[in-house]
Amino acid sequence: MAAEFESTVQLDTKGLNCPMPLLKAKQRLNKLAHGEILLIEATDSGSVRDFQVFASQSGHVLLKQSEDAGVYKHWLQKVVS
């Protein structure tokens, strides 16, 4: 399946529990350029709220969230503050 957004960098955090998906996403975001999109795949249901709160506090844009068969996907766009 093709990436839903162009220039998407993928991060697989399936099998990791809170707070690891968020911590790994923060580390990867630090390496991205302004405007790049990070797709995080997680199996921790708590990641839905974690990424919503993170986006509102960090200024990065949460473009979309979805869930399919227990895999939660989060698309974050990096914004330089």
N, CA and C of each residue as an Amber inpcrd file, in Angstrom:
protein
   243
   0.8430000  -1.1820000   0.0000000   0.0000000   0.0000000   0.0000000
   0.8880000   1.2450000   0.0000000   0.6010000   2.1540000  -0.8710000
   1.3990000   3.3850000  -0.9920000   1.1280000   4.3080000   0.1850000
   2.0990000   5.1430000   0.4580000   1.9420000   6.1210000   1.5370000
   0.8020000   7.0760000   1.1800000   0.0360000   7.4530000   2.1530000
  -1.1150000   8.3070000   1.9240000  -0.7150000   9.7510000   1.6610000
   0.3930000  10.1660000   2.2220000   0.8970000  11.5190000   2.0250000
   2.2650000  11.4210000   1.3620000   2.5970000  12.3800000   0.5210000
   3.9140000  12.3810000  -0.1110000   5.0010000  12.6550000   0.9250000
   6.1910000  12.2040000   0.6360000   7.3630000  12.4220000   1.5000000
   7.1560000  11.8880000   2.9080000   6.5160000  10.7400000   3.0040000
   6.2450000  10.1620000   4.3070000   7.3890000   9.2510000   4.7420000
   7.8790000   9.4840000   5.9590000   8.8720000   8.6270000   6.5890000
   8.1110000   7.7140000   7.5360000   8.3660000   6.4160000   7.4750000
   7.6320000   5.4750000   8.3130000   8.4290000   5.0660000   9.5380000
   7.7070000   4.8820000  10.6400000   8.2950000   4.4310000  11.8970000
   7.4110000   3.3260000  12.4660000   7.9650000   2.1390000  12.6080000
   7.2210000   0.9880000  13.1290000   7.4940000   0.8590000  14.6280000
   6.4650000   1.1260000  15.4370000   6.5970000   0.9550000  16.8930000
   5.6380000  -0.1250000  17.3940000   5.2040000  -0.9950000  16.4860000
   4.2800000  -2.0620000  16.8890000   4.9390000  -2.9440000  17.9400000
   4.1680000  -3.2950000  18.9670000   4.6720000  -4.1380000  20.0480000
   5.2480000  -3.3560000  21.2120000   5.4400000  -2.0640000  21.0370000
   5.9800000  -1.2280000  22.1140000   4.8340000  -0.5680000  22.8850000
   5.0070000  -0.4640000  24.1920000   3.9900000   0.1680000  25.0370000
   4.4030000   1.5810000  25.4070000   3.4210000   2.3520000  25.8320000
   3.6100000   3.7350000  26.2630000   4.7380000   3.7860000  27.2880000
   5.6330000   4.7040000  27.1860000   5.6840000   5.8760000  26.2930000
   6.5890000   5.6820000  25.0820000   7.0140000   4.4530000  24.7890000
   8.0220000   4.2220000  23.7520000   7.6150000   4.6850000  22.3470000
   6.3750000   4.4540000  21.8740000   6.0410000   4.9620000  20.5330000
   6.2350000   6.4790000  20.4210000   5.8330000   7.2010000  21.4400000
   5.9750000   8.6530000  21.4320000   7.4470000   9.0690000  21.5020000
   8.2260000   8.4200000  22.3500000   9.6470000   8.7550000  22.4660000
  10.3890000   8.4920000  21.1600000  10.1110000   7.3630000  20.5320000
  10.7620000   7.0430000  19.2560000  10.3320000   8.0200000  18.1680000
   9.0730000   8.4300000  18.1990000   8.5780000   9.4100000  17.2230000
   9.2700000  10.7530000  17.4130000   9.4600000  11.1800000  18.6570000
  10.1590000  12.4390000  18.9290000  11.5800000  12.3870000  18.3820000
  12.2740000  11.2680000  18.6020000  13.6450000  11.1140000  18.1090000
  13.6850000  11.2030000  16.5860000  12.7440000  10.5520000  15.9340000
  12.7200000  10.5590000  14.4590000  12.3450000  11.9460000  13.9350000
  11.3980000  12.6190000  14.5770000  11.0020000  13.9690000  14.1570000
  12.1910000  14.9310000  14.2010000  13.0630000  14.7520000  15.1900000
  14.2320000  15.6200000  15.3140000  15.1390000  15.5450000  14.0930000
  15.0780000  14.4320000  13.3650000  15.9350000  14.2280000  12.2020000
  15.2760000  14.6710000  10.8920000  14.0000000  15.0230000  10.9500000
  13.2730000  15.4020000   9.7450000  13.3770000  16.8950000   9.4850000
  13.1580000  17.2700000   8.2350000  13.1330000  18.6790000   7.8500000
  11.7170000  19.2210000   8.0140000  11.6220000  20.5310000   8.1210000
  10.3230000  21.1950000   8.2290000   9.4180000  20.7400000   7.0800000
   8.1910000  20.3640000   7.4140000   7.2210000  19.9660000   6.4050000
   7.1790000  18.4800000   6.1110000   8.2170000  17.7440000   6.5060000
   8.2100000  16.3020000   6.2590000   7.1550000  15.6330000   7.1440000
   6.6880000  14.4920000   6.6890000   5.6160000  13.7800000   7.3910000
   6.1460000  12.4560000   7.9180000   5.8120000  12.1810000   9.1680000
   6.1870000  10.9340000   9.8240000   4.9330000  10.1040000  10.0520000
   4.9440000   8.8780000   9.5410000   3.8530000   7.9220000   9.7870000
   4.3200000   6.9610000  10.8580000   3.6280000   6.9680000  11.9870000
   3.9570000   6.0660000  13.0900000   2.8990000   4.9670000  13.1300000
   3.3380000   3.7150000  13.1610000   2.4390000   2.5790000  13.3300000
   2.6660000   2.0100000  14.7260000   1.5760000   1.8660000  15.4760000
   1.6710000   1.3880000  16.8540000   0.5420000   0.4080000  17.1440000
   0.7590000  -0.4420000  18.1460000  -0.2950000  -1.3560000  18.5880000
  -0.8250000  -0.9610000  19.9610000  -0.2570000   0.0600000  20.5630000
  -0.6960000   0.5500000  21.8750000  -1.8650000   1.5130000  21.6710000
  -3.0490000   1.1460000  22.1690000  -4.2290000   1.9930000  21.9870000
  -4.0650000   3.3630000  22.6410000  -3.2240000   3.4520000  23.6520000
  -2.9570000   4.7270000  24.3060000  -2.2280000   5.7090000  23.4100000
  -1.6590000   5.2100000  22.3260000  -0.9300000   6.0960000  21.4160000
  -1.8550000   7.1020000  20.7480000  -3.1380000   6.7750000  20.6240000
  -4.0870000   7.6990000  19.9940000  -4.1120000   9.0160000  20.7680000
  -4.3510000   8.9240000  22.0390000  -4.3860000  10.1340000  22.8730000
  -2.9910000  10.7490000  23.0080000  -1.9810000   9.9130000  23.1640000
  -0.6070000  10.4190000  23.3150000  -0.2270000  11.3440000  22.1610000
  -0.5260000  10.9320000  20.9300000  -0.1310000  11.7410000  19.7800000
  -1.0110000  12.9770000  19.6190000  -2.2620000  12.9000000  20.0570000
  -3.1140000  14.0870000  20.0320000  -2.5690000  15.1530000  20.9810000
  -2.2150000  14.7420000  22.1870000  -1.6720000  15.6720000  23.1820000
  -0.3100000  16.1890000  22.7310000   0.5330000  15.2980000  22.2310000
   1.8580000  15.7050000  21.7740000   1.7640000  16.7670000  20.6790000
   0.8800000  16.5620000  19.7120000   0.7430000  17.5180000  18.6140000
   0.2910000  18.8780000  19.1320000  -0.6610000  18.8900000  20.0490000
  -1.1580000  20.1740000  20.5520000  -0.1000000  20.9030000  21.3840000
   0.7610000  20.1610000  22.0480000   1.7840000  20.7790000  22.8910000
   3.0530000  21.1360000  22.1260000   3.3750000  20.3800000  21.0720000
   4.6450000  20.5700000  20.3740000   4.5410000  21.5320000  19.1960000
   3.3240000  21.7040000  18.6850000   3.1560000  22.5370000  17.5070000
   3.2330000  21.7700000  16.2020000   3.6330000  20.4940000  16.2490000
   3.6110000  19.6710000  15.0450000   2.1510000  19.4060000  14.6870000
   1.8930000  19.1090000  13.4100000   0.5210000  18.9430000  12.9420000
   0.1680000  17.4590000  12.8590000  -0.8860000  17.0700000  13.5770000
  -1.4060000  15.7050000  13.4810000  -2.3840000  15.6940000  12.3150000
  -1.9450000  15.1670000  11.1880000  -2.7330000  15.2150000   9.9630000
  -3.8850000  14.2310000   9.9710000  -3.6370000  13.0410000  10.5240000
  -4.6480000  11.9870000  10.4670000  -4.2840000  10.8950000  11.4590000
  -5.3120000  10.1990000  11.9350000  -5.1270000   8.9860000  12.7350000
  -6.1080000   7.9490000  12.2050000  -5.6910000   6.6930000  12.2080000
  -6.5890000   5.6170000  11.8030000  -6.2470000   4.3570000  12.5840000
  -7.1640000   3.4070000  12.5400000  -6.9560000   2.1170000  13.2100000
  -7.4720000   1.0210000  12.3060000  -6.6950000  -0.0400000  12.1480000
  -7.1020000  -1.1760000  11.3460000  -6.5130000  -2.4350000  11.9660000
  -7.3760000  -3.3310000  12.4020000  -6.9580000  -4.6190000  12.9690000
  -5.9540000  -4.4540000  14.1070000  -6.1990000  -3.4710000  14.9690000
  -5.3490000  -3.2790000  16.1360000  -4.0630000  -2.5120000  15.8760000
  -3.8880000  -2.0100000  14.6630000  -2.7170000  -1.1850000  14.3500000
  -3.1930000   0.2540000  14.2080000  -2.6210000   1.1070000  15.0280000
  -2.9730000   2.5250000  15.0360000  -1.9380000   3.2780000  14.2190000
  -2.4160000   4.1010000  13.2830000  -1.5100000   4.8810000  12.4380000
  -1.7110000   6.3620000  12.7450000  -0.5890000   7.0550000  12.8290000
  -0.5900000   8.4870000  13.1510000   0.3190000   9.1910000  12.1460000
  -0.2160000  10.2110000  11.4740000   0.5660000  10.9940000  10.5280000
   0.8560000  12.3460000  11.1600000   2.1340000  12.6160000  11.4150000
   2.5620000  13.8850000  12.0070000   3.4220000  14.6470000  11.0100000
   3.1130000  15.9230000  10.8440000   3.9310000  16.7860000   9.9930000
   4.7980000  17.6590000  10.8670000   6.1050000  17.6410000  10.5760000
   7.0320000  18.4290000  11.3840000   6.8880000  19.9120000  11.0780000
   6.7990000  20.6940000  12.1370000   6.7490000  22.1420000  12.0300000
   7.8670000  22.6880000  12.8920000   8.6920000  23.5400000  12.3070000
   9.7650000  24.1680000  13.0850000   9.1850000  25.3790000  13.7850000
   9.3910000  25.4370000  15.0930000   8.8130000  26.5500000  15.8510000
   9.7640000  27.7200000  15.9220000
